[in-house]
Amino acid sequence: SRILAVNITCEDNTLLVANVYGPNNRQEKELFFRQVQECVTNSTANQKIVCGDFNTVMDNQYDIISGEKHNVNDIDMFKKMILDAELNDVWRLHNEEEKEFTWSRRSPFTARRLDYIFASDTAFDKCFDCAIHSVAQSDHRMISMRLSLSTAKRGAGYWKFNDNLLNDMEFVTEMNTLIETF
């Protein structure tokens, strides 16, 4: 399959995480983009992340370092899918004018950004530190992102235990049971 998706529940949040592998064949791209869009829009998750190798650039000017331009119709289908699925290009929004690549080959030298992380509006504000990194023995580079789903607010960072509770045998028994359970 070209789309692997999982729904994750964390506290009161539901998150769709989909990983995709786009086709190189131009005839297969339209169906692929439609399937990705349906996967995202049919999901009931309140936050959505779609990532992977789309084998298409979103912009010939910014996403191609070297090599032939991509077909404008393919780019238009890609952009329409992202628009219809209400997704945001996380790396591009954090690196507006930067030209970077995630795939390359040596001869003839070709480099372009084919790998993306997209997030819904509800997930985008929870996305941090999106970056592209080189990895060994691959023609692709890794795109990474941190995602914070917790709604819990942290305190000042200092926790104090009331050691008088250790004299309460009911508390001690309960804690021993909890420790064994976990």
N, C-alpha and C positions, 0 to 999 in steps of 0.2 A: 504494500500500500504506500501511497505517496504522502499520506497524512496520518500521523499518530497523535491522538488527543487524549487528555486525561482531565477529569474534573477533580479539583482538590478543595476540601473544606478545611478552613483554618479559622478557629473562633467562629465569628458570625459571617465570615466571607466565603464565597465560592469563587474559585479561580479556574478558568479554562486555560490549560497550557497545551498548545498544539505545536508539533514539530513537523516540518514539511520538507519534501525533496521534489523540487520542480523539474518538469521534463525539459530536455534540450530540444526535442522535436516540436517545431512550431505548430503543427496540427493538434498536438495534445495540450498546448498551453491554455486554450480557451476553456476546455473542460476542467482542467486543473484549477484555474483561478475561480471558476464558478463553484467547484467543490469546497475550496478553502473558504470562500465567502459564505456559503451555506453552513459550513461547520461552525463558523463564528456567529452568524446571525441566529442560527437555530439553538445555540447554547443558552441556557438559562443562568449561566454564571454571571455574577455582577462585575467581575473583572476578567479580562481576557488578554492572553499573551500568545502570539503566534511567531515562531522563529524557525529558521532553517535556511537551506539553500534553495532559492527560488529560480536560479538559472536565468534570471532576467534582471537588468538594471532598471531602476526607477527614473534615471535621468542620464542621458548620454553625455551631458556636459560635466556633471559632478561625480558620476559613478564609474567612469571609464578613464583610467590613467593612460592606457595604451591599447591599441587594437581597434578592430572595426566597430562601428556603432551598432547598437541593437536596433532591430526593426521597430519603427515608431508604433505600429499596430500592437506589437507585444507590450511595449511600454504603456500604451494607453489602456490595454486590458488589465495590466498589473495595477496601475493607478486607480482604475475604476473599482477593482476588487477591494483595494485598501479603503477607498472612499465609501463604498457601499457597506463594508464591514465595520466602518467607523473606527479605524485603527490609525495609530501614529507611528512613524518611523523613529524609534527611540534614539538610535545613534545619530541620525541626521538632525534631530531637534536639539541634541546636545552639542553638535559639531556642524553648525549651519553651513559654512562656506568651505569646510575642509574637504579635500579630495583624498580618499583613502581606498584601498582595495582589500578584498577578502579572498580573491582567487587570482592566481597568476600561472603563467607557463613561461619557460625560458626562450624557446625558439619557434616562431618569432615571438619576441617578448610581448606578452599580452597581460594586462592587469585590470581588474574591474571588481566592483562591489556587487556580489551576487547573494551574499548571506546577510540576513536582516533579522532584527527583533522588532516586532510591532506590538503595541499595547493599546488597549481601549482607553478612552478618556479617564475612566474610573481607576485604571491601573497605572496610568502614565505618571501620576504624581507620586507613586510609590517606587518608581524606577530610579536607580542611582548608579553612578560610576560605569556607564556604558563605554566600552573600549574595544579596540581591535588589537589582537596579540598574534605574534608569529608562533607557530607550533612546529615541532620537528616532523620530518618525513611526511608532509602533506602539501598538496598544491593549494589548499585552503588555509586561511588564517581564522583564528577563533574570534568570535564576537561574544563579549561577556557583559553581564549586567547584574547588579544587585537589586533584589526586590524585597521590600519591607511590607509584610502583610499584617503585622501585629497592630492592634488598636490600643494595646495597653500602654499607658503612660508611665514612664520610669520616674522614680523619685529622685532625691538628691544623691543617691548612690551609697547611702550609709544605712545598714540594717543592724538593729540591736535586738538581741534575744533576751527575754526576761527569764533569767535562770531560776527564778522562784518556781517556774512551771515544773522543774525537775523534781520538786518535792510533792507534786500532785500525781499520785500513783495512777489515777484514771488517765491523765494526759500522757504519762510515760507508756502505759499499756497501749493506748491508741496509736502513739507514734511508732512503737515497735511493730505493731501490726501493719501500719502504712509502709514502713521501711521494708518489711519482708514482702509486701505486695509489690512494691516497685522494684 
